[in-house]
Amino acid sequence: MKNTFKKIYAWVDERLELQDLIKFMAKKYVPVHSHSIWYYFGGVSLFLFIIQVVTGILLLMYYKGSEGLAFESIQFIMSKVAFGWLIRSVHSWTANLFILTAMIHMFSVYFEKAYRKPRELTWLSGMLMLFLLLGFGFTGYLLPWNELAFFATKVGTEISGAVPVIGKPIMEFMRGGDDVTGATLSRLFGFHVAVLPGIFTVLLGLHLLLVQRQGMSEPSHYTDQPERERKTMPFFPNFFLRDVLFWLVVLNLIAILAVFFPWELGVKADPFASAPAGIKPEWYFLFMFQTLKYIPAKVWFIDGEVLGILAFGLAGMLWMMVPFWDRKSSRGEQNRFINYIGLFVVMFIIVLTIVGWLA
């Protein structure tokens, strides 16, 4: 068996020159310091994306993206298809963990100031992927065509429609009309399985290329050390194997969640029924939803909801542009105000999410 494996490897190596790739990877080094743990969340996010693609393709073999068949097709997957309930549960749990790990990765990059020159494009591509992830969550939420998803999508699109001038056209574009119907389901289904994955894959390729080209970022407390005292490890196999170990831990977590807390389907959506009480968005939109509830109906002459949406849009744009407005002082000191902003944002998201969940 061992000789057979060697022959296969030699055959592939002769054609693809794998040895040169291994040598290239072995020459790359990863900084080792007290914050090195945060490096692994980028790799975990990539691993979760792969699981999403694989499970999504498996679900796509049976899913029917129409108003009359969507709910029934999910029922069929969960009850008739071998391990269909497990694949759907893995897909749903992975989607939530994907957004969570991507947010952790984003905040770790922010606090380590890894967005600074020459990594501005790496940060921008990562932020665009995070926004696309939220788009994945929004477009995929309606696909089971259950009661909760239907009315949550209705509320979500109505909020976007409150934006002056462009809001109503955006709402009608997302809905495929004036109201949430089968046309909305078909449109969001197309975005979820074709448009967003295509754009995301291009950005992911660019992001990985930039990371490989520029290497791992080195925090200031690491670069301030004398060069002889800086510890490193080879990317391959040392860091790579640790990354894989982290993946296995996450895979076990997903398996436990999928088996012991399977994703429920709920009740089929009825567009003519009244909305059930306590409709809430998914947890990653909950802090924004809860904030809008606290804003008065009128702030001067502006609708409170409109003001909140514009404020979130502006905050997101400023956050994305942080590499261009965060600068060291003339004496080379770090801008601590950036850290305070980051801590405020983290606490704001956590507190408002918890309050919204308990409300």
Secondary structure, 3 states (H helix, E strand, C coil): CHHHHHHHHHHHHHHHCHHHHHHHHHHCEEEECCCHHHHHHHHHHHHHHHHHHHHHHHHHCCCCCCCCCHHHHHHHHHHCCCCHHHHHHHHHHHHHHHHHHHHHHHHHHHHCCCCCCCCHHHHHHHHHHHHHHHHHHHHHHCCCCEHHHHHHHHHHHHHHHCCCCCHHHHHHHHHCCCCCCHHHHHHHHHHHHHHHHHHHHHHHHHHHHHHHHHCCCCCHHHHCCCHHHCEEEEHHHHHHHHHHHHHHHHHHHHHHHHHHCCCCCCCECCCCCCCCCCCCCCHHHHHHHHHHHHCCCEECCEEHHHHHHHHHHHHHHHHHCHHHHCCCCCCCCCCHHHHHHHHHHHHHHHHHHHHHHHC
